[in-house]
Amino acid sequence: MSRTVNLYEAKTHLSALVEAAERGEEIIIAKNGVAKARLAPLGPRKRARKPSKLMRISFIADDFDAPDPEIERLFAGEE
């Protein structure tokens, strides 16, 4: 299914049109009644992304992202 929108409407509602394309709809963008572009959904990725393990991290501590009281104290302006 496709629909045609004018350029002004496409600029104004781009986010909604991209979401519609993501759902499988094809949108034709026209200027002065002449089709100029097509917004269509991308196909699925051909391959799943494979982590490179570049940093060779094999373990992350449970408290890795826990707040540091010393840093919080310094941000609060306490010395």
Buried (B, 14 or more C-beta within 10 A) or exposed (E): EEEBBBEEBBEEBEEEBEEBBEEEBBBBBBEEEEEEEEBEBEEEEEEEEEEEEEEEEEEEEEEEEEEEEEEEEEEEEEE
